[in-house]
Amino acid sequence: MMPVADIEKRRLAQHYLLYKSICRNCGATNPLKAKKCRKCKTKDLRPKRRTKK
């Protein structure tokens, strides 16, 4: 797998990979602006962590 050299493409890829909401109940990924989970319909969402542990 080759790293993305184009800065604009890298920024776009990071946006689609990192800017998500995660359901605390079932772990499904949802859009960042979601109010409810798409799978289990709970409202307990958190933003995806963007830093390494």
PDB file of N, H, CA, C and O in Angstrom:
ATOM      1  N   MET A   1       0.844  -1.176   0.000  1.00  0.00           N
ATOM      2  CA  MET A   1       0.000   0.000   0.000  1.00  0.00           C
ATOM      3  C   MET A   1       0.891   1.241   0.000  1.00  0.00           C
ATOM      4  O   MET A   1       1.718   1.411   0.896  1.00  0.00           O
ATOM      5  N   MET A   2       0.730   2.084  -0.975  1.00  0.00           N
ATOM      6  H   MET A   2       0.059   1.946  -1.703  1.00  0.00           H
ATOM      7  CA  MET A   2       1.554   3.280  -1.105  1.00  0.00           C
ATOM      8  C   MET A   2       0.897   4.464  -0.402  1.00  0.00           C
ATOM      9  O   MET A   2      -0.324   4.617  -0.452  1.00  0.00           O
ATOM     10  N   PRO A   3       1.692   5.294   0.246  1.00  0.00           N
ATOM     11  CA  PRO A   3       1.108   6.484   0.862  1.00  0.00           C
ATOM     12  C   PRO A   3       0.631   7.477  -0.195  1.00  0.00           C
ATOM     13  O   PRO A   3       1.162   7.534  -1.304  1.00  0.00           O
ATOM     14  N   VAL A   4      -0.370   8.248   0.172  1.00  0.00           N
ATOM     15  H   VAL A   4      -0.801   8.202   1.073  1.00  0.00           H
ATOM     16  CA  VAL A   4      -0.915   9.240  -0.757  1.00  0.00           C
ATOM     17  C   VAL A   4       0.011  10.456  -0.763  1.00  0.00           C
ATOM     18  O   VAL A   4       0.243  11.072   0.277  1.00  0.00           O
ATOM     19  N   ALA A   5       0.536  10.795  -1.940  1.00  0.00           N
ATOM     20  H   ALA A   5       0.347  10.294  -2.785  1.00  0.00           H
ATOM     21  CA  ALA A   5       1.496  11.895  -2.044  1.00  0.00           C
ATOM     22  C   ALA A   5       0.799  13.244  -2.205  1.00  0.00           C
ATOM     23  O   ALA A   5       1.296  14.258  -1.716  1.00  0.00           O
ATOM     24  N   ASP A   6      -0.343  13.266  -2.883  1.00  0.00           N
ATOM     25  H   ASP A   6      -0.747  12.442  -3.281  1.00  0.00           H
ATOM     26  CA  ASP A   6      -1.062  14.513  -3.124  1.00  0.00           C
ATOM     27  C   ASP A   6      -1.698  15.011  -1.821  1.00  0.00           C
ATOM     28  O   ASP A   6      -2.456  14.280  -1.182  1.00  0.00           O
ATOM     29  N   ILE A   7      -1.397  16.230  -1.434  1.00  0.00           N
ATOM     30  H   ILE A   7      -0.781  16.823  -1.952  1.00  0.00           H
ATOM     31  CA  ILE A   7      -1.848  16.775  -0.154  1.00  0.00           C
ATOM     32  C   ILE A   7      -3.371  16.877  -0.094  1.00  0.00           C
ATOM     33  O   ILE A   7      -3.975  16.568   0.933  1.00  0.00           O
ATOM     34  N   GLU A   8      -3.985  17.305  -1.179  1.00  0.00           N
ATOM     35  H   GLU A   8      -3.494  17.555  -2.014  1.00  0.00           H
ATOM     36  CA  GLU A   8      -5.445  17.462  -1.188  1.00  0.00           C
ATOM     37  C   GLU A   8      -6.147  16.102  -1.078  1.00  0.00           C
ATOM     38  O   GLU A   8      -7.155  15.978  -0.382  1.00  0.00           O
ATOM     39  N   LYS A   9      -5.622  15.100  -1.756  1.00  0.00           N
ATOM     40  H   LYS A   9      -4.803  15.202  -2.322  1.00  0.00           H
ATOM     41  CA  LYS A   9      -6.207  13.757  -1.667  1.00  0.00           C
ATOM     42  C   LYS A   9      -6.020  13.166  -0.280  1.00  0.00           C
ATOM     43  O   LYS A   9      -6.903  12.471   0.223  1.00  0.00           O
ATOM     44  N   ARG A  10      -4.865  13.439   0.352  1.00  0.00           N
ATOM     45  H   ARG A  10      -4.148  14.004  -0.056  1.00  0.00           H
ATOM     46  CA  ARG A  10      -4.619  12.948   1.704  1.00  0.00           C
ATOM     47  C   ARG A  10      -5.592  13.587   2.696  1.00  0.00           C
ATOM     48  O   ARG A  10      -6.122  12.913   3.580  1.00  0.00           O
ATOM     49  N   ARG A  11      -5.824  14.910   2.537  1.00  0.00           N
ATOM     50  H   ARG A  11      -5.393  15.456   1.819  1.00  0.00           H
ATOM     51  CA  ARG A  11      -6.761  15.596   3.426  1.00  0.00           C
ATOM     52  C   ARG A  11      -8.165  15.044   3.262  1.00  0.00           C
ATOM     53  O   ARG A  11      -8.876  14.851   4.249  1.00  0.00           O
ATOM     54  N   LEU A  12      -8.569  14.789   2.030  1.00  0.00           N
ATOM     55  H   LEU A  12      -7.992  14.946   1.229  1.00  0.00           H
ATOM     56  CA  LEU A  12      -9.889  14.240   1.759  1.00  0.00           C
ATOM     57  C   LEU A  12     -10.032  12.833   2.339  1.00  0.00           C
ATOM     58  O   LEU A  12     -11.068  12.504   2.917  1.00  0.00           O
ATOM     59  N   ALA A  13      -9.006  12.008   2.189  1.00  0.00           N
ATOM     60  H   ALA A  13      -8.165  12.275   1.719  1.00  0.00           H
ATOM     61  CA  ALA A  13      -9.039  10.647   2.732  1.00  0.00           C
ATOM     62  C   ALA A  13      -9.110  10.674   4.255  1.00  0.00           C
ATOM     63  O   ALA A  13      -9.862   9.900   4.847  1.00  0.00           O
ATOM     64  N   GLN A  14      -8.349  11.539   4.893  1.00  0.00           N
ATOM     65  H   GLN A  14      -7.737  12.167   4.413  1.00  0.00           H
ATOM     66  CA  GLN A  14      -8.391  11.640   6.352  1.00  0.00           C
ATOM     67  C   GLN A  14      -9.762  12.079   6.831  1.00  0.00           C
ATOM     68  O   GLN A  14     -10.253  11.594   7.850  1.00  0.00           O
ATOM     69  N   HIS A  15     -10.383  12.997   6.096  1.00  0.00           N
ATOM     70  H   HIS A  15      -9.984  13.390   5.267  1.00  0.00           H
ATOM     71  CA  HIS A  15     -11.713  13.448   6.488  1.00  0.00           C
ATOM     72  C   HIS A  15     -12.706  12.288   6.467  1.00  0.00           C
ATOM     73  O   HIS A  15     -13.479  12.122   7.410  1.00  0.00           O
ATOM     74  N   TYR A  16     -12.695  11.494   5.416  1.00  0.00           N
ATOM     75  H   TYR A  16     -12.067  11.629   4.649  1.00  0.00           H
ATOM     76  CA  TYR A  16     -13.640  10.388   5.306  1.00  0.00           C
ATOM     77  C   TYR A  16     -13.342   9.265   6.293  1.00  0.00           C
ATOM     78  O   TYR A  16     -14.256   8.543   6.691  1.00  0.00           O
ATOM     79  N   LEU A  17     -12.087   9.103   6.694  1.00  0.00           N
ATOM     80  H   LEU A  17     -11.344   9.689   6.370  1.00  0.00           H
ATOM     81  CA  LEU A  17     -11.735   8.033   7.618  1.00  0.00           C
ATOM     82  C   LEU A  17     -11.886   8.427   9.090  1.00  0.00           C
ATOM     83  O   LEU A  17     -12.249   7.590   9.917  1.00  0.00           O
ATOM     84  N   LEU A  18     -11.612   9.688   9.424  1.00  0.00           N
ATOM     85  H   LEU A  18     -11.316  10.367   8.752  1.00  0.00           H
ATOM     86  CA  LEU A  18     -11.509  10.075  10.827  1.00  0.00           C
ATOM     87  C   LEU A  18     -12.715  10.820  11.370  1.00  0.00           C
ATOM     88  O   LEU A  18     -12.977  10.761  12.571  1.00  0.00           O
ATOM     89  N   TYR A  19     -13.451  11.516  10.526  1.00  0.00           N
ATOM     90  H   TYR A  19     -13.238  11.564   9.550  1.00  0.00           H
ATOM     91  CA  TYR A  19     -14.551  12.339  11.021  1.00  0.00           C
ATOM     92  C   TYR A  19     -15.845  11.544  10.981  1.00  0.00           C
ATOM     93  O   TYR A  19     -16.648  11.672  10.057  1.00  0.00           O
ATOM     94  N   LYS A  20     -16.031  10.715  12.013  1.00  0.00           N
ATOM     95  H   LYS A  20     -15.379  10.611  12.764  1.00  0.00           H
ATOM     96  CA  LYS A  20     -17.192   9.829  12.134  1.00  0.00           C
ATOM     97  C   LYS A  20     -17.693   9.885  13.573  1.00  0.00           C
ATOM     98  O   LYS A  20     -16.995  10.362  14.467  1.00  0.00           O
ATOM     99  N   SER A  21     -18.904   9.393  13.781  1.00  0.00           N
ATOM    100  H   SER A  21     -19.471   9.005  13.054  1.00  0.00           H
ATOM    101  CA  SER A  21     -19.424   9.161  15.116  1.00  0.00           C
ATOM    102  C   SER A  21     -19.475   7.656  15.337  1.00  0.00           C
ATOM    103  O   SER A  21     -19.778   6.891  14.420  1.00  0.00           O
ATOM    104  N   ILE A  22     -19.176   7.241  16.561  1.00  0.00           N
ATOM    105  H   ILE A  22     -18.930   7.862  17.306  1.00  0.00           H
ATOM    106  CA  ILE A  22     -19.184   5.833  16.921  1.00  0.00           C
ATOM    107  C   ILE A  22     -20.279   5.609  17.959  1.00  0.00           C
ATOM    108  O   ILE A  22     -20.394   6.366  18.923  1.00  0.00           O
ATOM    109  N   CYS A  23     -21.077   4.573  17.758  1.00  0.00           N
ATOM    110  H   CYS A  23     -20.984   3.958  16.975  1.00  0.00           H
ATOM    111  CA  CYS A  23     -22.126   4.231  18.717  1.00  0.00           C
ATOM    112  C   CYS A  23     -21.491   3.556  19.921  1.00  0.00           C
ATOM    113  O   CYS A  23     -20.688   2.636  19.768  1.00  0.00           O
ATOM    114  N   ARG A  24     -21.843   4.005  21.107  1.00  0.00           N
ATOM    115  H   ARG A  24     -22.495   4.753  21.231  1.00  0.00           H
ATOM    116  CA  ARG A  24     -21.310   3.404  22.316  1.00  0.00           C
ATOM    117  C   ARG A  24     -21.977   2.066  22.624  1.00  0.00           C
ATOM    118  O   ARG A  24     -21.440   1.275  23.399  1.00  0.00           O
ATOM    119  N   ASN A  25     -23.129   1.805  22.032  1.00  0.00           N
ATOM    120  H   ASN A  25     -23.565   2.447  21.402  1.00  0.00           H
ATOM    121  CA  ASN A  25     -23.863   0.577  22.299  1.00  0.00           C
ATOM    122  C   ASN A  25     -23.408  -0.569  21.396  1.00  0.00           C
ATOM    123  O   ASN A  25     -23.067  -1.644  21.888  1.00  0.00           O
ATOM    124  N   CYS A  26     -23.400  -0.349  20.082  1.00  0.00           N
ATOM    125  H   CYS A  26     -23.677   0.525  19.682  1.00  0.00           H
ATOM    126  CA  CYS A  26     -23.087  -1.443  19.154  1.00  0.00           C
ATOM    127  C   CYS A  26     -21.777  -1.248  18.407  1.00  0.00           C
ATOM    128  O   CYS A  26     -21.313  -2.187  17.760  1.00  0.00           O
ATOM    129  N   GLY A  27     -21.154  -0.063  18.465  1.00  0.00           N
ATOM    130  H   GLY A  27     -21.531   0.700  18.991  1.00  0.00           H
ATOM    131  CA  GLY A  27     -19.869   0.167  17.818  1.00  0.00           C
ATOM    132  C   GLY A  27     -19.942   0.521  16.352  1.00  0.00           C
ATOM    133  O   GLY A  27     -18.909   0.562  15.683  1.00  0.00           O
ATOM    134  N   ALA A  28     -21.133   0.781  15.825  1.00  0.00           N
ATOM    135  H   ALA A  28     -21.972   0.749  16.367  1.00  0.00           H
ATOM    136  CA  ALA A  28     -21.285   1.113  14.404  1.00  0.00           C
ATOM    137  C   ALA A  28     -20.765   2.518  14.130  1.00  0.00           C
ATOM    138  O   ALA A  28     -20.850   3.399  14.986  1.00  0.00           O
ATOM    139  N   THR A  29     -20.224   2.720  12.924  1.00  0.00           N
ATOM    140  H   THR A  29     -20.156   2.004  12.229  1.00  0.00           H
ATOM    141  CA  THR A  29     -19.799   4.054  12.524  1.00  0.00           C
ATOM    142  C   THR A  29     -20.964   4.775  11.859  1.00  0.00           C
ATOM    143  O   THR A  29     -21.713   4.190  11.077  1.00  0.00           O
ATOM    144  N   ASN A  30     -21.100   6.044  12.183  1.00  0.00           N
ATOM    145  H   ASN A  30     -20.491   6.519  12.819  1.00  0.00           H
ATOM    146  CA  ASN A  30     -22.178   6.885  11.694  1.00  0.00           C
ATOM    147  C   ASN A  30     -21.586   8.197  11.206  1.00  0.00           C
ATOM    148  O   ASN A  30     -20.438   8.506  11.526  1.00  0.00           O
ATOM    149  N   PRO A  31     -22.344   8.977  10.437  1.00  0.00           N
ATOM    150  CA  PRO A  31     -21.860  10.311  10.061  1.00  0.00           C
ATOM    151  C   PRO A  31     -21.650  11.175  11.307  1.00  0.00           C
ATOM    152  O   PRO A  31     -22.279  10.949  12.340  1.00  0.00           O
ATOM    153  N   LEU A  32     -20.778  12.148  11.201  1.00  0.00           N
ATOM    154  H   LEU A  32     -20.266  12.332  10.362  1.00  0.00           H
ATOM    155  CA  LEU A  32     -20.443  12.978  12.358  1.00  0.00           C
ATOM    156  C   LEU A  32     -21.654  13.737  12.893  1.00  0.00           C
ATOM    157  O   LEU A  32     -21.763  13.939  14.102  1.00  0.00           O
ATOM    158  N   LYS A  33     -22.563  14.159  12.016  1.00  0.00           N
ATOM    159  H   LYS A  33     -22.474  13.994  11.034  1.00  0.00           H
ATOM    160  CA  LYS A  33     -23.721  14.933  12.442  1.00  0.00           C
ATOM    161  C   LYS A  33     -24.922  14.072  12.827  1.00  0.00           C
ATOM    162  O   LYS A  33     -26.005  14.606  13.063  1.00  0.00           O
ATOM    163  N   ALA A  34     -24.754  12.756  12.896  1.00  0.00           N
ATOM    164  H   ALA A  34     -23.874  12.321  12.704  1.00  0.00           H
ATOM    165  CA  ALA A  34     -25.875  11.862  13.199  1.00  0.00           C
ATOM    166  C   ALA A  34     -26.389  12.103  14.614  1.00  0.00           C
ATOM    167  O   ALA A  34     -25.611  12.377  15.527  1.00  0.00           O
ATOM    168  N   LYS A  35     -27.692  12.000  14.788  1.00  0.00           N
ATOM    169  H   LYS A  35     -28.324  11.778  14.046  1.00  0.00           H
ATOM    170  CA  LYS A  35     -28.326  12.134  16.096  1.00  0.00           C
ATOM    171  C   LYS A  35     -28.623  10.765  16.701  1.00  0.00           C
ATOM    172  O   LYS A  35     -28.632  10.610  17.923  1.00  0.00           O
ATOM    173  N   LYS A  36     -28.867   9.764  15.837  1.00  0.00           N
ATOM    174  H   LYS A  36     -28.859   9.890  14.845  1.00  0.00           H
ATOM    175  CA  LYS A  36     -29.155   8.405  16.284  1.00  0.00           C
ATOM    176  C   LYS A  36     -28.281   7.426  15.505  1.00  0.00           C
ATOM    177  O   LYS A  36     -27.831   7.725  14.399  1.00  0.00           O
ATOM    178  N   CYS A  37     -28.050   6.264  16.089  1.00  0.00           N
ATOM    179  H   CYS A  37     -28.416   6.021  16.988  1.00  0.00           H
ATOM    180  CA  CYS A  37     -27.284   5.213  15.429  1.00  0.00           C
ATOM    181  C   CYS A  37     -28.099   4.618  14.291  1.00  0.00           C
ATOM    182  O   CYS A  37     -29.310   4.434  14.411  1.00  0.00           O
ATOM    183  N   ARG A  38     -27.426   4.319  13.187  1.00  0.00           N
ATOM    184  H   ARG A  38     -26.442   4.468  13.090  1.00  0.00           H
ATOM    185  CA  ARG A  38     -28.121   3.772  12.025  1.00  0.00           C
ATOM    186  C   ARG A  38     -28.490   2.305  12.218  1.00  0.00           C
ATOM    187  O   ARG A  38     -29.384   1.807  11.533  1.00  0.00           O
ATOM    188  N   LYS A  39     -27.822   1.599  13.139  1.00  0.00           N
ATOM    189  H   LYS A  39     -27.097   2.003  13.695  1.00  0.00           H
ATOM    190  CA  LYS A  39     -28.108   0.178  13.339  1.00  0.00           C
ATOM    191  C   LYS A  39     -29.058  -0.075  14.505  1.00  0.00           C
ATOM    192  O   LYS A  39     -30.069  -0.760  14.348  1.00  0.00           O
ATOM    193  N   CYS A  40     -28.735   0.477  15.673  1.00  0.00           N
ATOM    194  H   CYS A  40     -27.914   1.033  15.800  1.00  0.00           H
ATOM    195  CA  CYS A  40     -29.524   0.134  16.861  1.00  0.00           C
ATOM    196  C   CYS A  40     -30.428   1.264  17.340  1.00  0.00           C
ATOM    197  O   CYS A  40     -31.170   1.094  18.307  1.00  0.00           O
ATOM    198  N   LYS A  41     -30.373   2.424  16.671  1.00  0.00           N
ATOM    199  H   LYS A  41     -29.770   2.563  15.885  1.00  0.00           H
ATOM    200  CA  LYS A  41     -31.261   3.569  16.920  1.00  0.00           C
ATOM    201  C   LYS A  41     -31.089   4.224  18.293  1.00  0.00           C
ATOM    202  O   LYS A  41     -31.966   4.977  18.717  1.00  0.00           O
ATOM    203  N   THR A  42     -29.981   3.958  19.001  1.00  0.00           N
ATOM    204  H   THR A  42     -29.268   3.347  18.657  1.00  0.00           H
ATOM    205  CA  THR A  42     -29.757   4.659  20.263  1.00  0.00           C
ATOM    206  C   THR A  42     -29.181   6.041  19.990  1.00  0.00           C
ATOM    207  O   THR A  42     -28.660   6.297  18.904  1.00  0.00           O
ATOM    208  N   LYS A  43     -29.274   6.921  20.962  1.00  0.00           N
ATOM    209  H   LYS A  43     -29.697   6.713  21.843  1.00  0.00           H
ATOM    210  CA  LYS A  43     -28.763   8.284  20.822  1.00  0.00           C
ATOM    211  C   LYS A  43     -27.411   8.457  21.501  1.00  0.00           C
ATOM    212  O   LYS A  43     -26.911   9.576  21.611  1.00  0.00           O
ATOM    213  N   ASP A  44     -26.817   7.361  21.957  1.00  0.00           N
ATOM    214  H   ASP A  44     -27.223   6.451  21.867  1.00  0.00           H
ATOM    215  CA  ASP A  44     -25.552   7.405  22.688  1.00  0.00           C
ATOM    216  C   ASP A  44     -24.381   7.292  21.711  1.00  0.00           C
ATOM    217  O   ASP A  44     -23.836   6.206  21.511  1.00  0.00           O
ATOM    218  N   LEU A  45     -23.995   8.424  21.100  1.00  0.00           N
ATOM    219  H   LEU A  45     -24.437   9.306  21.262  1.00  0.00           H
ATOM    220  CA  LEU A  45     -22.910   8.467  20.124  1.00  0.00           C
ATOM    221  C   LEU A  45     -21.754   9.289  20.668  1.00  0.00           C
ATOM    222  O   LEU A  45     -21.942  10.197  21.478  1.00  0.00           O
ATOM    223  N   ARG A  46     -20.561   8.956  20.209  1.00  0.00           N
ATOM    224  H   ARG A  46     -20.409   8.218  19.551  1.00  0.00           H
ATOM    225  CA  ARG A  46     -19.370   9.728  20.559  1.00  0.00           C
ATOM    226  C   ARG A  46     -18.588   9.991  19.284  1.00  0.00           C
ATOM    227  O   ARG A  46     -18.692   9.212  18.337  1.00  0.00           O
ATOM    228  N   PRO A  47     -17.796  11.079  19.228  1.00  0.00           N
ATOM    229  CA  PRO A  47     -16.944  11.303  18.055  1.00  0.00           C
ATOM    230  C   PRO A  47     -15.790  10.300  18.053  1.00  0.00           C
ATOM    231  O   PRO A  47     -15.303   9.903  19.112  1.00  0.00           O
ATOM    232  N   LYS A  48     -15.361   9.897  16.869  1.00  0.00           N
ATOM    233  H   LYS A  48     -15.757  10.219  16.009  1.00  0.00           H
ATOM    234  CA  LYS A  48     -14.250   8.970  16.741  1.00  0.00           C
ATOM    235  C   LYS A  48     -12.967   9.639  17.209  1.00  0.00           C
ATOM    236  O   LYS A  48     -12.732  10.811  16.917  1.00  0.00           O
ATOM    237  N   ARG A  49     -12.135   8.895  17.937  1.00  0.00           N
ATOM    238  H   ARG A  49     -12.326   7.942  18.175  1.00  0.00           H
ATOM    239  CA  ARG A  49     -10.863   9.442  18.410  1.00  0.00           C
ATOM    240  C   ARG A  49      -9.932   9.629  17.231  1.00  0.00           C
ATOM    241  O   ARG A  49      -9.842   8.767  16.357  1.00  0.00           O
ATOM    242  N   ARG A  50      -9.234  10.767  17.209  1.00  0.00           N
ATOM    243  H   ARG A  50      -9.308  11.468  17.919  1.00  0.00           H
ATOM    244  CA  ARG A  50      -8.359  11.088  16.089  1.00  0.00           C
ATOM    245  C   ARG A  50      -6.886  11.035  16.458  1.00  0.00           C
ATOM    246  O   ARG A  50      -6.032  11.328  15.622  1.00  0.00           O
ATOM    247  N   THR A  51      -6.572  10.666  17.697  1.00  0.00           N
ATOM    248  H   THR A  51      -7.266  10.428  18.377  1.00  0.00           H
ATOM    249  CA  THR A  51      -5.176  10.566  18.111  1.00  0.00           C
ATOM    250  C   THR A  51      -4.857   9.120  18.458  1.00  0.00           C
ATOM    251  O   THR A  51      -5.741   8.340  18.813  1.00  0.00           O
ATOM    252  N   LYS A  52      -3.588   8.779  18.351  1.00  0.00           N
ATOM    253  H   LYS A  52      -2.870   9.413  18.063  1.00  0.00           H
ATOM    254  CA  LYS A  52      -3.170   7.434  18.714  1.00  0.00           C
ATOM    255  C   LYS A  52      -3.096   7.301  20.218  1.00  0.00           C
ATOM    256  O   LYS A  52      -2.754   8.257  20.915  1.00  0.00           O
ATOM    257  N   LYS A  53      -3.415   6.125  20.720  1.00  0.00           N
ATOM    258  H   LYS A  53      -3.693   5.349  20.154  1.00  0.00           H
ATOM    259  CA  LYS A  53      -3.354   5.890  22.170  1.00  0.00           C
ATOM    260  C   LYS A  53      -1.939   5.695  22.632  1.00  0.00           C
ATOM    261  O   LYS A  53      -1.700   5.486  23.821  1.00  0.00           O
TER     262      LYS A  53
END
